[in-house]
Amino acid sequence: MEKIGWGRFYGIGTGPGDPGLLTLRAAEVLRRVEVIFAAAARDNQSFSGGVVSALGGCRAERRSLPFTMAKNMADREEQWCRNAAAVTRELRQGRDCAFVTIGDPLLYSTFTYLMREVAELLPGVEIETVPGIMAFQDLAARFNLPTVEDRESLVIVPAWGRDDRFREKLAAADTVVLMKTSSDRAGLLAELEAAGFKGEIIYGARLGQEQETLCRGGGEIMAVEEQYLSLVIAKRSPERQAVGEKQKLKAKEA
Ligand SMILES: C[S@@+](CC[C@H](N)C(=O)[O-])C[C@H]1O[C@@H](n2cnc3c(N)ncnc32)[C@H](O)[C@@H]1O
């Protein structure tokens, strides 16, 4: 297969939402590529696409790709193949393409599925990942909360699969990042308590975006509305505290 003249495929992390957290490398690539793909979000508003719009100076054609969250794996795989075919059509014509994703492209991201399919359809194609600031890093920063120190361990785990494996992971962690905390926060807080987490617990929803929410402590967390785009960081030890007040995006801009 002829690969000379193919475009390069970039996976770009846009950071959690604040365009100020986009890296210089990501900005440089986004302003250079010819096509920028983004996942069409549930509400048809792509979070990572919003960061690209705010960046400015991009000449690329903008395209959105549907990603189904169907329980049936065959349906999901079919969708990944269709999306990869859309990307490879452009790459074969020598157009450099980027797929933008919220946070980092290699952490619970649609980019990983797309990248594998693209590599299968176009063996030897050049693929480059441009890392992005992960949502949990932004959340920790807002509270000046050290994620881990000394010999502590950090575990990142989705909050929805609360089974024995989930509990084993909690038991092993000094700090836990719980992603996808959109439902049953009472159950989640009970799990943390049962696993012996007695330290700080912070929550962020829609970080860097409109309607951003920041909370500290179980009481505050229970009082806010549930959001799809939300996460929790909890510390086992009560000695490892956050320093100072929470720093909302508004406060930074003022
Ligand atoms: C599909 S994962 C994407 C993770 C992303 N690749 C990262 O590096 O952070 C979606 C989950 O990431 C978290 N997340 C991503 N961006 C967020 C934001 N701006 N505010 C709050 N949570 C966010 C939430 O837990 C959400 O359910």
Ligand as a Chemical Component Dictionary entry (heavy atoms), coordinates in Angstrom:
data_LIG
# 
_chem_comp.id                   LIG 
_chem_comp.type                 NON-POLYMER 
_chem_comp.pdbx_formal_charge   0 
_chem_comp.three_letter_code    LIG 
# 
loop_
_chem_comp_atom.comp_id 
_chem_comp_atom.atom_id 
_chem_comp_atom.alt_atom_id 
_chem_comp_atom.type_symbol 
_chem_comp_atom.charge 
_chem_comp_atom.model_Cartn_x 
_chem_comp_atom.model_Cartn_y 
_chem_comp_atom.model_Cartn_z 
_chem_comp_atom.pdbx_ordinal 
LIG C1  C1  C 0  -14.633 10.242 28.779 1  
LIG S1  S1  S 1  -13.822 10.781 30.253 2  
LIG C2  C2  C 0  -12.595 11.864 29.588 3  
LIG C3  C3  C 0  -11.392 12.067 30.496 4  
LIG C4  C4  C 0  -10.373 13.008 29.887 5  
LIG N1  N1  N 0  -9.745  12.390 28.728 6  
LIG C5  C5  C 0  -9.306  13.505 30.865 7  
LIG O1  O1  O 0  -8.109  13.393 30.557 8  
LIG O2  O2  O -1 -9.651  14.065 31.909 9  
LIG C6  C6  C 0  -15.063 11.865 30.846 10 
LIG C7  C7  C 0  -14.914 12.092 32.318 11 
LIG O3  O3  O 0  -13.794 12.928 32.560 12 
LIG C8  C8  C 0  -14.069 13.837 33.611 13 
LIG N2  N2  N 0  -13.978 15.198 33.047 14 
LIG C9  C9  C 0  -13.442 15.529 31.865 15 
LIG N3  N3  N 0  -13.487 16.857 31.677 16 
LIG C10 C10 C 0  -14.083 17.389 32.760 17 
LIG C11 C11 C 0  -14.417 18.713 33.160 18 
LIG N4  N4  N 0  -14.166 19.773 32.389 19 
LIG N5  N5  N 0  -15.023 18.894 34.353 20 
LIG C12 C12 C 0  -15.282 17.841 35.169 21 
LIG N6  N6  N 0  -15.004 16.557 34.837 22 
LIG C13 C13 C 0  -14.399 16.337 33.658 23 
LIG C14 C14 C 0  -15.449 13.465 34.145 24 
LIG O4  O4  O 0  -15.280 12.524 35.184 25 
LIG C15 C15 C 0  -16.097 12.818 32.931 26 
LIG O5  O5  O 0  -17.143 11.946 33.297 27 
# 
loop_
_chem_comp_bond.comp_id 
_chem_comp_bond.atom_id_1 
_chem_comp_bond.atom_id_2 
_chem_comp_bond.value_order 
_chem_comp_bond.pdbx_ordinal 
LIG C1  S1  SING 1  
LIG S1  C2  SING 2  
LIG S1  C6  SING 3  
LIG C2  C3  SING 4  
LIG C3  C4  SING 5  
LIG C4  N1  SING 6  
LIG C4  C5  SING 7  
LIG C5  O1  DOUB 8  
LIG C5  O2  SING 9  
LIG C6  C7  SING 10 
LIG C7  O3  SING 11 
LIG C7  C15 SING 12 
LIG O3  C8  SING 13 
LIG C8  N2  SING 14 
LIG C8  C14 SING 15 
LIG N2  C9  SING 16 
LIG N2  C13 SING 17 
LIG C9  N3  DOUB 18 
LIG N3  C10 SING 19 
LIG C10 C11 SING 20 
LIG C10 C13 DOUB 21 
LIG C11 N4  SING 22 
LIG C11 N5  DOUB 23 
LIG N5  C12 SING 24 
LIG C12 N6  DOUB 25 
LIG N6  C13 SING 26 
LIG C14 O4  SING 27 
LIG C14 C15 SING 28 
LIG C15 O5  SING 29 
# 
